[in-house]
Amino acid sequence: MPELPEVQALVDFLAERTAGLAVTSMELGSFSVLKTFDPPPQALSGVPVDAVSRHGKFTDLDCDGVHLVFHLARAGWLRWYDAVPNTVLRPGKSPIAVRVKFSDDSGFDLTEAGTKKRLAAYLVRDPADVPGIASLGPDPLADEFTREAFGELLDGRRSQIKGLLRDQGFIAGIGNAYSDEILHVAKMSPFAMAAKLSPKDVDHLYAALRDTLAGAVAAASGKPAKDLKDAKRAGMRVHGRTGLECPVCGDEVREVSFADSSLQYCATCQTGGKPLADRRMSRLLK
């Protein structure tokens, strides 16, 4: 799933390539992907792209006051064309959910692989009208997201820190991959309870969060959309690296599996050398 660094790179990519352009058309390859009905897709025809921005994991194209907002979810992606193909989209016959064309014949498809269709697009006059945006927590790279603000968010939270980092209502933009990476950098168990963190723990976690995301944004910056997935995977320390060596201590990267996801961690770096039990079968090993 694209997270804050990849979405920011996509925003920068689109902003550079759509500067001075207008939308000529928006086609749907999947009627269910568009979650709104007013304004209609035709409202984008002929209007200029004024800005491209990010809200958490949402991408927002402001087209003269009509906002095309999309969330790529787990299996969605953006495919850019310098010249959009002339083929007609046939709903339900390809992974293409949305096609947007611009005035210089460039454009992009929003695609989604797999059977679970979670990619979502919205046409709204105010991004706050998108339910997922309206409920977002603070952006972790914003200037106002200080150590003090982070500490206030954590204060009294009787939740595991891994789940909190992934909660979009708590902090916007972090998902399964970067929460694994942040916790590895912070040398913290994914099952540590937020309410029990010491001030020093919070210091380390805040620094790890900001440094990890800022580094990933810098690494993704300037890369074309087609290269971002591979770049993300190549930059991971523990996430998606089960069975490989931890780049810090050389121990084996381990995994905890859930019903529809998994997390990766290093026992030596994060849990005092104690492996975590598979959560499908038992609780954390004592």
Residue frames relative to the residue before (quaternion, step in Angstrom):
aa qw qx qy qz dx dy dz
M 1.0000 0.0000 0.0000 0.0000 0.00 0.00 0.00
P 0.4419 -0.6685 0.5172 0.3006 3.62 -0.85 0.84
E 0.1210 -0.7823 0.6087 0.0534 3.54 -0.96 0.91
L 0.8345 -0.2612 0.1269 0.4684 3.56 -1.31 -0.02
P 0.7025 0.4654 -0.3233 0.4305 3.68 0.65 -0.89
E 0.6870 0.4718 -0.2939 0.4681 3.60 0.93 -0.87
V 0.6444 0.5107 -0.3278 0.4652 3.58 1.00 -0.78
Q 0.6353 0.5119 -0.3371 0.4699 3.59 1.00 -0.75
A 0.6377 0.5146 -0.3264 0.4711 3.59 1.02 -0.75
L 0.6354 0.5114 -0.3255 0.4783 3.59 1.04 -0.75
V 0.6277 0.5321 -0.3298 0.4627 3.58 1.00 -0.81
D 0.6749 0.4848 -0.2947 0.4719 3.59 0.87 -0.92
F 0.6227 0.5476 -0.3179 0.4596 3.56 1.05 -0.87
L 0.7058 0.4561 -0.2629 0.4739 3.58 0.83 -1.01
A 0.6295 0.5432 -0.3439 0.4365 3.59 0.97 -0.79
E 0.6639 0.5027 -0.3049 0.4622 3.58 0.97 -0.85
R 0.7546 0.4306 -0.2175 0.4448 3.57 0.87 -0.97
T 0.7243 0.4087 -0.2574 0.4921 3.60 1.16 -0.36
A 0.3835 0.7316 -0.4886 0.2810 3.61 1.22 0.04
G 0.8326 0.1725 -0.1545 0.5032 3.56 -0.77 1.04
L 0.6144 0.5601 -0.3483 0.4329 3.61 1.26 -0.02
A 0.2724 -0.7103 0.6176 0.1994 3.51 -1.40 0.26
V 0.4946 -0.6143 0.5166 0.3333 3.55 -1.24 0.46
T 0.2166 -0.7746 0.5765 0.1439 3.57 -0.96 0.80
S 0.8045 -0.1055 0.0639 0.5810 3.59 1.10 -0.56
M 0.1352 -0.7250 0.6657 0.1142 3.49 -1.40 0.41
E 0.0732 -0.8044 0.5896 0.0003 3.57 -0.64 1.17
L 0.2987 -0.7479 0.5671 0.1726 3.54 -1.16 0.67
G 0.1904 -0.7600 0.6114 0.1115 3.53 -0.92 0.96
S 0.7401 0.1700 -0.1291 0.6377 3.52 1.40 -0.15
F 0.3581 -0.7625 0.4963 0.2098 3.57 -0.52 1.16
S 0.6528 0.5449 -0.3208 0.4170 3.58 1.08 -0.65
V 0.5613 0.6231 -0.3971 0.3728 3.61 1.17 -0.38
L 0.6821 0.4526 -0.2907 0.4954 3.61 1.07 -0.63
K 0.2181 -0.8353 0.4995 0.0730 3.55 -0.44 1.26
T 0.7060 0.3789 -0.2536 0.5419 3.59 1.28 0.05
F 0.2842 -0.7691 0.5484 0.1645 3.58 -1.25 0.34
D 0.7699 0.1961 -0.1232 0.5947 3.59 1.23 -0.29
P 0.4580 -0.2661 -0.8225 0.2070 1.56 -1.29 2.20
P 0.5271 -0.6260 0.4699 0.3309 3.59 -1.24 0.45
P 0.6942 -0.4710 0.3263 0.4356 3.63 -1.21 0.27
Q 0.6038 0.5829 -0.3556 0.4114 3.60 1.09 -0.66
A 0.5582 0.6272 -0.3874 0.3807 3.59 1.20 -0.43
L 0.6344 0.5354 -0.3340 0.4464 3.59 1.21 -0.35
S 0.5390 0.6663 -0.3991 0.3259 3.60 1.13 -0.53
G 0.8534 0.1533 -0.1380 0.4788 3.54 -0.81 1.09
V 0.6088 0.5671 -0.3695 0.4138 3.62 1.20 -0.02
P 0.4986 -0.6806 0.4476 0.2965 3.61 -1.01 0.75
V 0.4299 -0.6364 0.5666 0.2986 3.52 -1.30 0.44
D 0.2058 -0.8187 0.5279 0.0932 3.56 -0.45 1.20
A 0.8000 -0.0970 0.1108 0.5817 3.59 1.01 -0.76
V 0.1668 -0.7313 0.6474 0.1352 3.53 -1.33 0.40
S 0.0547 0.8159 -0.5689 0.0873 3.58 -0.77 1.02
R 0.3779 -0.7152 0.5502 0.2073 3.52 -1.36 0.15
H 0.0491 -0.7367 0.6727 0.0481 3.53 -1.20 0.72
G 0.7892 -0.1266 0.0556 0.5984 3.59 -0.12 1.23
K 0.7767 -0.2467 0.2251 0.5340 3.57 -0.63 -1.19
F 0.5340 0.6169 -0.4065 0.4111 3.61 1.26 0.18
T 0.2407 -0.7326 0.6199 0.1451 3.56 -1.12 0.79
D 0.1233 -0.8137 0.5681 0.0001 3.56 -0.89 1.01
L 0.0964 -0.7606 0.6413 0.0312 3.57 -0.70 1.18
D 0.1883 -0.7770 0.5952 0.0807 3.56 -0.55 1.21
C 0.0197 -0.8125 0.5799 -0.0562 3.55 -0.39 1.28
D 0.7856 -0.3185 0.1502 0.5088 3.55 0.09 1.37
G 0.7851 -0.3495 0.1635 0.4845 3.55 0.89 0.97
V 0.6441 0.4083 -0.3268 0.5583 3.57 1.29 -0.07
H 0.1928 -0.8189 0.5365 0.0670 3.56 -0.61 1.14
L 0.1755 -0.7214 0.6613 0.1069 3.53 -0.92 1.03
V 0.0218 -0.8009 0.5957 -0.0576 3.53 -0.43 1.28
F 0.0586 0.8088 -0.5844 0.0312 3.59 -0.91 0.82
H 0.1986 -0.7374 0.6384 0.0962 3.51 -1.29 0.64
L 0.3593 -0.7936 0.4564 0.1810 3.57 -0.54 1.18
A 0.2873 -0.7954 0.4920 0.2070 3.60 1.29 -0.24
R 0.8037 -0.3345 0.1931 0.4526 3.58 -1.21 -0.38
A 0.8348 0.2180 -0.0674 0.5010 3.59 0.83 -0.95
G 0.5063 0.6599 -0.4247 0.3574 3.59 1.20 0.28
W 0.0091 0.7908 -0.6119 -0.0130 3.56 -1.26 0.38
L 0.3934 -0.6852 0.5615 0.2462 3.54 -1.35 0.25
R 0.1202 -0.7773 0.6164 0.0368 3.56 -0.86 1.04
W 0.2132 -0.8095 0.5405 0.0845 3.56 -0.51 1.23
Y 0.1061 -0.7668 0.6297 0.0653 3.57 -1.16 0.72
D 0.3879 -0.6699 0.5746 0.2656 3.56 -1.04 0.75
A 0.7531 0.0622 -0.0642 0.6518 3.56 1.28 -0.49
V 0.3525 -0.7662 0.4993 0.1984 3.57 -0.42 1.22
P 0.5165 -0.6399 0.4599 0.3349 3.64 -0.91 0.81
N 0.4721 -0.6927 0.4779 0.2627 3.55 -1.16 0.63
T 0.4205 0.7203 -0.4624 0.3009 3.58 1.27 0.01
V 0.4192 -0.6886 0.5383 0.2457 3.53 -1.14 0.72
L 0.4267 -0.7008 0.5069 0.2643 3.57 -0.86 0.92
R 0.1550 -0.7613 0.6246 0.0791 3.54 -1.02 0.89
P 0.4069 -0.7487 0.4614 0.2469 3.60 -0.28 1.22
G 0.8286 0.2135 -0.1858 0.4830 3.53 -0.94 1.00
K 0.6607 0.5377 -0.2985 0.4303 3.60 1.25 -0.14
S 0.7796 0.1724 -0.1152 0.5909 3.62 1.22 -0.03
P 0.6104 -0.5622 0.3990 0.3899 3.60 -1.24 0.18
I 0.5104 0.6480 -0.4282 0.3691 3.62 1.24 -0.06
A 0.1868 -0.8041 0.5595 0.0742 3.55 -0.71 1.14
V 0.7918 0.0349 0.0210 0.6094 3.59 1.04 -0.82
R 0.0623 -0.7645 0.6394 0.0536 3.56 -1.13 0.71
V 0.0774 -0.7865 0.6127 0.0068 3.55 -0.84 1.05
K 0.1242 -0.7914 0.5969 0.0447 3.57 -0.86 1.01
F 0.2406 -0.7712 0.5771 0.1197 3.53 -1.17 0.75
S 0.7226 -0.5138 0.2877 0.3619 3.52 -1.33 0.38
D 0.6846 0.4258 -0.3042 0.5074 3.62 1.21 -0.17
D 0.5853 -0.6059 0.3278 0.4277 3.58 1.35 0.38
S 0.5093 0.5959 -0.4538 0.4238 3.61 1.22 0.17
G 0.1359 0.8018 -0.5770 0.0763 3.55 -1.27 0.03
F 0.2847 -0.7543 0.5614 0.1866 3.54 -1.28 -0.20
D 0.2983 -0.6853 0.6312 0.2075 3.47 -1.42 0.40
L 0.2357 -0.6799 0.6639 0.2034 3.50 -1.27 0.53
T 0.0639 -0.8220 0.5658 -0.0144 3.56 -0.59 1.16
E 0.0755 -0.7877 0.6093 0.0518 3.55 -1.25 0.42
A 0.2535 -0.7673 0.5758 0.1240 3.54 -0.80 1.08
G 0.7333 0.4484 -0.3032 0.4115 3.55 -1.30 0.27
T 0.5908 -0.6043 0.4246 0.3247 3.52 -1.36 0.08
K 0.6456 0.4919 -0.3281 0.4833 3.59 1.17 -0.44
K 0.1384 -0.8344 0.5326 0.0309 3.56 -0.18 1.32
R 0.0863 0.8273 -0.5435 0.1127 3.55 -0.22 1.32
L 0.4289 0.6809 -0.4770 0.3534 3.58 1.27 -0.11
A 0.0413 -0.8184 0.5727 -0.0220 3.58 -0.87 0.93
A 0.0754 -0.7741 0.6279 0.0277 3.55 -1.07 0.85
Y 0.1132 -0.7854 0.6081 0.0232 3.54 -1.14 0.74
L 0.1367 -0.7263 0.6627 0.1213 3.55 -1.20 0.63
V 0.1209 0.8038 -0.5589 0.1642 3.55 -0.43 1.26
R 0.4689 -0.6551 0.5107 0.3002 3.56 -1.26 0.32
D 0.7611 0.1573 -0.1051 0.6205 3.57 1.29 -0.35
P 0.4687 -0.6992 0.4523 0.2946 3.65 -0.62 1.03
A 0.5932 0.5834 -0.3630 0.4194 3.59 1.14 -0.55
D 0.5729 0.5851 -0.3830 0.4276 3.60 1.25 -0.23
V 0.5626 0.5537 -0.3943 0.4705 3.60 1.28 -0.15
P 0.4780 -0.7154 0.4136 0.2978 3.63 -0.51 1.11
G 0.6762 0.5066 -0.3057 0.4390 3.59 0.90 -0.83
I 0.6532 0.4936 -0.3166 0.4791 3.59 1.11 -0.59
A 0.6362 0.5621 -0.3289 0.4136 3.56 0.95 -0.86
S 0.7528 0.3941 -0.2071 0.4849 3.59 1.08 -0.67
L 0.4069 0.7436 -0.4595 0.2652 3.62 1.24 0.09
G 0.4247 -0.6571 0.5619 0.2683 3.50 -1.24 0.63
P 0.7407 -0.4055 0.2770 0.4585 3.60 -1.25 -0.13
D 0.4953 -0.6229 0.5128 0.3220 3.54 -1.25 0.50
P 0.4225 -0.7594 0.4309 0.2431 3.62 -0.61 1.07
L 0.6967 0.4333 -0.2883 0.4937 3.60 1.21 -0.21
A 0.4378 0.6922 -0.4634 0.3384 3.58 1.26 0.10
D 0.6053 -0.5805 0.4033 0.3660 3.59 -1.11 0.66
E 0.6998 0.4858 -0.2763 0.4449 3.56 1.01 -0.78
F 0.5634 0.5664 -0.4003 0.4490 3.59 1.29 -0.07
T 0.0218 0.8411 -0.5338 0.0846 3.55 0.31 1.31
R 0.6873 -0.4321 0.3692 0.4522 3.54 -1.33 0.09
E 0.6535 0.5162 -0.3164 0.4543 3.59 0.96 -0.79
A 0.6515 0.5057 -0.3144 0.4700 3.59 0.97 -0.82
F 0.6389 0.5192 -0.3207 0.4684 3.58 1.03 -0.80
G 0.6534 0.5208 -0.3127 0.4518 3.56 0.93 -0.85
E 0.6429 0.5168 -0.3216 0.4649 3.57 1.02 -0.75
L 0.6296 0.5287 -0.3364 0.4592 3.59 1.06 -0.71
L 0.7042 0.4753 -0.2602 0.4588 3.58 0.99 -0.86
D 0.5442 0.6772 -0.3884 0.3072 3.55 1.09 -0.72
G 0.8580 0.1136 -0.1105 0.4886 3.57 -0.75 1.10
R 0.4828 0.6746 -0.4392 0.3448 3.61 1.25 0.02
R 0.1662 -0.7924 0.5823 0.0741 3.58 -0.54 1.16
S 0.4606 0.6453 -0.4549 0.4056 3.54 0.68 1.22
Q 0.5509 -0.5847 0.4716 0.3636 3.56 -1.23 0.47
I 0.5517 -0.6703 0.3882 0.3092 3.55 -0.89 0.94
K 0.5847 0.5712 -0.3782 0.4345 3.61 1.06 -0.62
G 0.6885 0.4793 -0.2827 0.4651 3.59 0.86 -0.93
L 0.6375 0.5335 -0.3312 0.4464 3.56 1.02 -0.75
L 0.6574 0.5201 -0.3194 0.4420 3.57 0.90 -0.89
R 0.6930 0.4651 -0.2655 0.4827 3.58 1.13 -0.67
D 0.5591 0.6193 -0.3812 0.3982 3.59 1.24 -0.35
Q 0.3494 -0.7810 0.4815 0.1902 3.58 -0.42 1.23
G 0.6251 0.5200 -0.3401 0.4724 3.57 1.21 -0.35
F 0.6373 0.4995 -0.3131 0.4963 3.57 1.29 -0.29
I 0.7496 -0.1095 0.1034 0.6445 3.57 0.89 -1.06
A 0.3671 -0.7647 0.4937 0.1918 3.59 -0.84 0.95
G 0.8124 0.3746 -0.2454 0.3734 3.54 -1.10 0.80
I 0.6613 0.4897 -0.3132 0.4741 3.61 1.21 -0.34
G 0.1047 -0.8024 0.5862 0.0396 3.56 -0.94 0.90
N 0.8193 -0.2637 0.1833 0.4750 3.53 -1.24 -0.45
A 0.6832 0.5087 -0.3030 0.4273 3.59 0.86 -0.92
Y 0.7614 0.3931 -0.2343 0.4592 3.57 0.62 -1.07
S 0.5637 0.5497 -0.4098 0.4607 3.61 1.14 -0.32
D 0.6112 0.5237 -0.3455 0.4824 3.61 1.05 -0.71
E 0.6866 0.4948 -0.2890 0.4475 3.58 0.86 -0.97
I 0.6484 0.5215 -0.3172 0.4549 3.58 0.92 -0.88
L 0.6901 0.4803 -0.2881 0.4583 3.58 0.87 -0.92
H 0.6157 0.5260 -0.3504 0.4705 3.59 1.10 -0.58
V 0.6518 0.4996 -0.3148 0.4758 3.58 0.94 -0.85
A 0.7003 0.4647 -0.2597 0.4756 3.60 1.02 -0.83
K 0.3290 -0.7577 0.4888 0.2805 3.60 1.33 -0.24
M 0.4793 0.6700 -0.4072 0.3945 3.54 0.98 0.94
S 0.5099 -0.6386 0.4850 0.3115 3.56 -1.04 0.80
P 0.4983 -0.6522 0.4708 0.3234 3.61 -0.98 0.73
F 0.7115 0.4400 -0.2572 0.4838 3.59 1.19 -0.44
A 0.3399 0.7233 -0.5193 0.3026 3.60 1.22 0.36
M 0.4008 -0.7154 0.5216 0.2354 3.56 -1.02 0.81
A 0.5198 -0.6781 0.4239 0.3006 3.56 -0.78 1.06
A 0.6786 0.5202 -0.3013 0.4220 3.57 0.91 -0.90
K 0.7034 0.4644 -0.2619 0.4700 3.60 1.20 -0.44
L 0.4566 0.6858 -0.4583 0.3334 3.59 1.23 0.08
S 0.4017 -0.6947 0.5422 0.2491 3.56 -0.99 0.83
P 0.6673 -0.4751 0.3652 0.4423 3.61 -1.20 0.24
K 0.6400 0.5139 -0.3288 0.4671 3.61 1.03 -0.72
D 0.6140 0.5389 -0.3386 0.4669 3.59 1.06 -0.76
V 0.6634 0.5025 -0.3000 0.4663 3.56 0.94 -0.91
D 0.5962 0.5559 -0.3504 0.4613 3.58 1.05 -0.73
H 0.6954 0.4749 -0.2742 0.4645 3.57 0.82 -1.03
L 0.6665 0.5040 -0.3072 0.4553 3.57 0.93 -0.87
Y 0.6460 0.5152 -0.3224 0.4619 3.59 0.94 -0.83
A 0.6667 0.4890 -0.3073 0.4711 3.59 0.89 -0.89
A 0.6498 0.5142 -0.3190 0.4599 3.60 0.97 -0.82
L 0.6397 0.5340 -0.3196 0.4511 3.57 0.98 -0.85
R 0.7129 0.4536 -0.2663 0.4638 3.56 0.72 -1.05
D 0.6887 0.4897 -0.2938 0.4467 3.59 0.85 -0.95
T 0.6601 0.5142 -0.3145 0.4483 3.59 0.94 -0.89
L 0.6968 0.4583 -0.2848 0.4726 3.59 0.83 -0.92
A 0.6534 0.5062 -0.3284 0.4571 3.60 0.90 -0.84
G 0.6524 0.5110 -0.3147 0.4628 3.59 1.00 -0.79
A 0.6660 0.4955 -0.3043 0.4673 3.57 0.99 -0.81
V 0.6164 0.5272 -0.3425 0.4741 3.59 1.06 -0.70
A 0.6626 0.4999 -0.3060 0.4663 3.57 0.91 -0.88
A 0.6626 0.5114 -0.3081 0.4523 3.60 0.99 -0.83
A 0.7020 0.4603 -0.2624 0.4758 3.59 1.07 -0.75
S 0.5320 0.6724 -0.3976 0.3268 3.58 1.15 -0.57
G 0.8205 0.2489 -0.2027 0.4730 3.53 -0.95 0.93
K 0.5725 0.5871 -0.3930 0.4161 3.59 1.20 -0.18
P 0.4865 -0.6424 0.4938 0.3269 3.60 -1.02 0.70
A 0.6853 -0.5167 0.3241 0.3978 3.54 -1.19 0.59
K 0.6644 0.5418 -0.3147 0.4073 3.59 0.95 -0.84
D 0.7109 0.4611 -0.2580 0.4642 3.60 1.17 -0.46
L 0.5135 0.7045 -0.4029 0.2788 3.60 1.19 -0.33
K 0.6314 0.5383 -0.3526 0.4327 3.61 0.96 -0.75
D 0.6851 0.4766 -0.2881 0.4696 3.57 0.84 -0.95
A 0.6392 0.5256 -0.3294 0.4547 3.57 1.01 -0.77
K 0.6240 0.5336 -0.3382 0.4599 3.58 1.02 -0.76
R 0.6753 0.4942 -0.2995 0.4584 3.58 0.82 -0.98
A 0.6717 0.5179 -0.3012 0.4357 3.58 0.92 -0.89
G 0.7100 0.4799 -0.2589 0.4457 3.58 1.12 -0.61
M 0.5122 0.6743 -0.4109 0.3378 3.60 1.25 -0.13
R 0.3701 -0.7186 0.5516 0.2061 3.57 -1.08 0.80
V 0.8223 0.0678 -0.0093 0.5649 3.60 0.88 -0.95
H 0.6245 0.5691 -0.3634 0.3925 3.59 0.95 -0.75
G 0.8327 0.1440 -0.1444 0.5147 3.55 -0.86 1.03
R 0.6424 0.5394 -0.3089 0.4483 3.59 1.27 0.21
T 0.1443 0.8262 -0.5298 0.1258 3.58 1.09 0.67
G 0.8097 0.2560 -0.2102 0.4844 3.56 -0.90 1.00
L 0.6280 0.5169 -0.3405 0.4717 3.59 1.24 -0.24
E 0.6272 -0.5498 0.3935 0.3867 3.58 -1.26 0.20
C 0.4758 -0.6110 0.5500 0.3127 3.53 -1.14 0.70
P 0.4299 -0.7294 0.4608 0.2660 3.63 -0.74 0.94
V 0.6463 0.5199 -0.3213 0.4569 3.59 1.25 -0.26
C 0.8443 0.1553 -0.0413 0.5112 3.60 0.70 -1.07
G 0.4995 -0.6800 0.4148 0.3407 3.60 1.21 -0.28
D 0.4736 0.6517 -0.4556 0.3788 3.60 1.25 -0.02
E 0.5962 -0.5699 0.4261 0.3719 3.57 -1.27 0.31
V 0.4088 -0.6771 0.5533 0.2615 3.58 -0.98 0.85
R 0.1843 -0.8087 0.5556 0.0577 3.55 -0.76 1.08
E 0.2963 -0.7603 0.5625 0.1332 3.53 -1.33 0.37
V 0.1270 -0.7243 0.6690 0.1081 3.52 -1.27 0.60
S 0.2082 -0.8075 0.5458 0.0813 3.57 -0.69 1.12
F 0.1609 -0.7458 0.6402 0.0895 3.50 -1.22 0.73
A 0.7738 -0.3523 0.2312 0.4729 3.58 -1.26 -0.11
D 0.8384 0.0543 0.0106 0.5423 3.60 0.82 -0.94
S 0.7553 0.2595 -0.1942 0.5696 3.59 1.19 0.39
S 0.1790 -0.7619 0.6076 0.1350 3.55 -1.32 -0.03
L 0.2102 -0.7414 0.6134 0.1729 3.54 -1.29 0.27
Q 0.2353 -0.7564 0.5942 0.1395 3.54 -1.24 0.52
Y 0.0437 0.7936 -0.6008 0.0856 3.56 -1.08 0.79
C 0.3550 -0.6841 0.5846 0.2534 3.54 -1.35 0.15
A 0.4127 -0.7334 0.4818 0.2444 3.59 -0.58 1.13
T 0.6538 0.5216 -0.3267 0.4401 3.59 0.93 -0.84
C 0.7275 0.4394 -0.2419 0.4682 3.58 0.88 -0.93
Q 0.8333 0.3237 -0.1008 0.4366 3.58 0.91 -0.92
T 0.8192 0.2293 -0.1025 0.5156 3.62 1.00 -0.64
G 0.5941 -0.6084 0.3641 0.3799 3.59 1.07 0.59
G 0.6897 -0.4897 0.2662 0.4623 3.55 1.17 0.60
K 0.5852 0.5848 -0.3709 0.4220 3.61 1.26 -0.08
P 0.3722 -0.7198 0.5340 0.2412 3.62 -0.68 1.02
L 0.3894 -0.6875 0.5623 0.2440 3.55 -1.18 0.62
A 0.4771 -0.6781 0.4791 0.2881 3.56 -1.01 0.81
D 0.5666 -0.5584 0.4773 0.3733 3.54 -1.26 0.48
R 0.3977 -0.7719 0.4460 0.2172 3.56 -0.49 1.19
R 0.5484 0.6006 -0.4088 0.4140 3.57 1.23 -0.17
M 0.7868 0.3323 -0.1510 0.4977 3.57 1.16 -0.59
S 0.8241 -0.0146 0.0406 0.5647 3.58 1.00 -0.63
R 0.5809 -0.5750 0.4490 0.3611 3.51 -1.31 0.13
L 0.7454 -0.3761 0.2915 0.4668 3.54 -1.34 0.03
L 0.4745 -0.6690 0.4915 0.2930 3.57 -0.90 0.92
K 0.3710 -0.7297 0.5320 0.2164 3.55 -0.95 0.87
